[in-house]
Amino acid sequence: MPSQLDILALEPFYGGERRVMLETVIRCSRHRWTLLKLPPRRIERRLAAAANWFAEQLTRHWKGHVDVLFVSEAINLATLLRLVPDLAELPSVVYFHDNQLPDAPSSRAGPFDLVNLSTAVSATENWFNSAFHLKRFLSLATKLVEVHPEILGRSPIRELSGKSHVIPPPLDLNLIDHVRKTRADLPARDPRAIFVETRGADLNLLNAALGGLASRGETFRLITVGPIETLSERWQRRTIAERDDAGQVAGMLEAGVFTSAKRNPVADYLAVRALLAGCCPALPDAGVYRELLPEMFHSSYLCGPEHAPLAERLSQAMASVPSWEAPDFSHHLRDFEAIRASRIIDERFERIATKKQAPATRMRLRKSRSR
């Protein structure tokens, strides 16, 4: 096996945590990466057509050696391997940033219900960004299999369990110290400033919680990342661009409180950064947040996933900020650190490539570089 592997990465939904993860791992990896990508628009369209688009680009325009194929769950891997048979000879890894399995599957499947299941079965390994996500995926996949008799006879769940692993996404945690040192105009921390990501959030829940906070006579302002069309205009706010990572960190260093209105999130990289940036958390007791916080802090920083408990927790957090000493979460969150996490990914690629030695795969490509 060569000391450096050639990784072909295909990302049909290049934005948010997917962009941050790929930029970080490519920068820190000891292997050679080629990244082909599409913008983050309409996940259902990516599930329907991304495999065809990438197959056309690879077969017509690309030439280079590939040792491992790396894709996200936003592509139909089974279709891609059928359209580009050379790729089927390679070990393949699917990184599940999210999943599109139905919460309540029925015998009348939607057009994309089975895509993620088919993709997971087709891969050599499946990587998940949290233990909560892996457990949730296997639970939803089991329910989906049960309502499809044609699958139930040859259930893939045991196979999926054996080749699925939790691999935390690499994050550049040094960015927090860099922003502290380089932003001379960084304002003092404001106990009344609340940092929140709106993409993927239940904005009805957020509006109701903030309304409850206002009804208590509390004054506050928001620092937001993500779309704000359905966020109430009653609240004073400043929005930071989703691609402005340094600006987001600066906002966290300014905010006294970090909150979330996501229901059962499978990951939250902004929460990781906010905890390390010193924000006081006010988070729903749902999804990945029980993993991100040490158990000893659950009763203090987590609350019921309804608007009234969230409003109460926000009020308590704002009151505590002036005298609050942020715990050092660095040890608990060390698995996200870029070098450490990227090294784990590199070593896993090497084991996969060694286990499945494939013939050298070359495709017709004009340029071996990111697109």
N, C-alpha and C positions, 0 to 999 in steps of 0.2 A: 504494500500500500504506500503511495507517495506521502511525503511529509506534509504536503499541502494538498487539500482536496479542492476540486472545482464544484462549487455549489451553484446550481441554477435556481433562483428564487423567482416565483411568479406571484404577484400580489394584485388582485383585481380591485381592491378597495383601499387604495393607498392614502390613508389619512388617520388622524387621531393616534390611538395606541399602536396601530399597525405600523404607521410611519415611524413613530418614535422607537419602537422595538427594532425595526429593520435598520434604520440609520445607526442605531447604537451597536447592534451585533455585527454589522458589516464593518464598522470602524474598529471594533475591538477584536474581531476574529483573526485567527492565524491562517485561515483558509482564504481561497480566492472566490469572490462572489460575483455573479452576474444577476442583476435585478431588472426584470421587466415588470411594468406596473400600469395600472389604469387608475383614474381619479375615483374618489369615494362617492359614487352616485348610485342610488337605487340598488340595494343589495339583491333584490329579486331579479333584476336584469343581469347582474353579474353571475348569479347562480344559473341563469338560463343561457347566457351567451359567452361568458368569459372564456370557457374552455375552447370554443370555436375560434375566438379571436387570437388567443395565444397559440393555438395549433397552427393557424395560418401564418403568423409571424415567424414561428420556429421553423416550419417546413420551407418557407419561401426565402427568408432573409437572414437566418442566423447560422453560424458555423463555429463550433468550438467543442472542447472536451467537457464532459459532464460526469461527475462521480455520484452526486446525490441531488435529487429533486426536492425542493422545499416550497410548499405552497400554503396558503391559508385556507380556511374552510369556506371562503367566499367563491370557490371555484368547484365545478363538478369534476373531480379528479378521474372518475371512471370514464367519463366522456373524453377527457384530455388524453388518457392512455390509449383509448380506442382510436383516436384520431392521429396520434403520434406513437406508433407501436414501439419505436426505439426507446421511448421513455419508460415503457412498461418493463424493460429489462433492468432498469435502475432501481436502487432503493429510494423510496419516497417518504417524506415526512410531511404531515399536515399539522399546522399550528392552529389550534382552535382559540381564536380571540373571543369568539362568541359562537352561538350555534342557532340554527334556524329550524330545529326540530319543534313540532307543535306541542304546546302545553297540554292540550286535550285532544289527542289524535282520534280520528274516527275512521270507519271503513271507507268513507269517501275522501280519499286523500286529496289535499291541495296539490298544485303543480310542483311545489318545491319541498313537500314534506319529507321525501325520502332522499333528497340530494345529499345532505350531510351524512346520513347513514351509509349511503353508497360510497361516498368519499372516504369515510373512516374505514370501511371494509377494504377498499382498494389500496390503502396506504400500507407501507411497511411498519411505520409507527405513527401514533397520534399523540401530540403534545398539547397539554392544557395549561392555561395560565393560572389556575388555582385548583386546590383540592375540591372546593365547592363546585367548580365548573365540571370537573371530571365526574364527580358523584351525580350531579344533576344531568349531565349528558347521558350517562349509562341508565339512569332512571327513566328519562324521556325516551331513550332508544328502546328500552324494554317494553314500555307501554305501546310504542309504535309497532313493534314486532307483533305484539299480542293481538292487534286489530287487523293484521294482514296475514291470513292463513297461508298464503303462498310463501311467506318468509318464515312463519312460525315453525314449519317442519325442519328447517335448517337454520335455526336461530344463530346469528353471529355474535351474540352478546358475550359469550365466554371468550371468543377470539378477541373481541374488542377490549375486554378487560385486561387480557394478557399483553396487549401491545399499546396500551395507553398509559401515559406518564404525566406527572405534573412537572413542568419546566418553567419556572418564573421568567417573565420577560426582562431582559437587561434594560436598566435605566441609568442614565448619567446622573448619579446623585451628587457628583462634584459640582454640578451646575449651581446648586444652592450656595455653596461657598464662593463660587466665581461671581455670582450676582452680588452677593454681600460686599465683595471686595472692589468690584468695578463700578457699581452704581452709587456714585457719590451723592446723588440727589434722592436716594431711597428715603421715603418718608418714615417717620416713626410708626410703630405698630399701633393700629387703631382698634380698640376693643369693640367698636361698633361697626367695623367693616367685616362683612361675611363673604367668603370666597365660595363660589358654587359653580359646578359645571352643569349646563342645561342640556347638552346633547345626551340623549338616552334617559333623561330624567322625566319623572311624572310631574309636569309643571302645574297640574291642578293641585297635586299634593303640596308642591312648593308654595304656590300662591295662597293656599289655605293656611299653611303653617306661618307664612309671613303675615297674613292677615290677623291670625291669632296673636302674633307677636306685637303688631301695631295696636291691637285692641287693648293690650296691657299698658299702653302708653310708652312702649319702647321705641326709641329712635335708632335707626340703623341705615346702612347703605350696602349695596351689593357690588362685588367684583365678580363678573361672570365670564365664562368661556363657553362658546357655543351659541346656537340660535336663540333669539329672544322674542320671536314673533308672538308667542302666546304667554310670555311672562308679563304680568300686570305692570302697567306704566305708573302705578302708584309709587313704586319703590325707586329711590335714587340709586343709580347704578352706573358702572363703567364696564365696558366689554373689552376683553383682550382677544386678539386674533388666535384662532386655533393652532396656527403654525408658529406662533411667537412663544417658544418655550421659555426663553429668558424673561419675557414680559410676564408670563404666567407665574414664574417663580418670584419675580419682583412683587406681583400682586399677593402672593402667599406670605411674603415677608412683611407686607403692609397690613394684611388682614389679621384680625384677632381670632376669627373663627373660620373653620372649614366645615361645610355641611354638604349633604347630598340628599336628593329626592329620587334616587334610582331605586327601583323595586327589584330585588334579587339580582344585583349586578354580579357578574362572574369575575370581574376584575375592575380595578380603578387605579390607574397609575398616577393620576393627579392626587388621589388620597395619600399614596405613598410619599410623594414629594411634599404635600402639605404637612403631614405628620413630622417629617424631618426638618421642615422649614419653621416649625414652632407654632403652627396654628392649633388652637384648642378645638378638638373635634366634637361635632354634634351630628351623629350619624345614626341612621336607622339600623336596628338589629336585624339585618337581612343580608343575604348574599355573602359576598367575600369579606365584609367588614369584620366579622368575628375572627378571620384569619389575620387581617392586617393589624389588629390591636392585640397586645398580650392579654391573656384571660383576666389578669388582675385588674384591668382597666375597663372591662366590659360593662360593669354596672354603673361606672362613672360617665362613660362617653357614648354608650349606645342607648337607644330608646325604641319604643314601639314604632312600627312603620306606619303610623297614622299622623294626621296633621297636628292634633292636640299635644301628644307627647313630644313631637319634633319642635313645636313652638316653645314648650316648657324647657326642653334641653337647650335650645338656642338662647333663651333668656338666661339660663344658668351659666352657659358658656361665656356670654358677653360680660356677665357680672364677675366672673372669675378671672378674666384675662389680666386686669391690672396687677394682680398679685400672684398670677399663675406662673409657676416654673415648669416649662415644658419638659416632660420626661424624655430621656434619651432613647429613642426608638431604633437607633442605628443597628444594634445587635439583632433585634427581632426582625428587621427588614433587610438584613445583610444579603439575603439570597437574590435581591433585585440589583445589587451593585454591579455595574456594567462589566468590569473585568471578571469578577467571580462568575456571574451568570453566563457570560460569553464563553468562558473556559469550559463550563459544564456542557454547553451546547456543542462546542468544538469536539470535545471528547465523545459525546454521544454520536455525532456524525461519524467519527472515526470507527467506533464500534459497529455502527450500522453498515458502513462501507466495507469493513473487514468481513462481517457476517455474510453479506450478500455481494460477493465479487461478481461484477457484471462485466461483459466485454466493453472495451472503450467505446463510448457512444459519441459519435460526431454527427452534427446536423448542419445543414447548409445555412450558414449565417454570415452576413457580411461583416458584422462588428460584434465583438465580444465585450460588451459594456452595458451599463445601465441605460434603460430607456425611460 
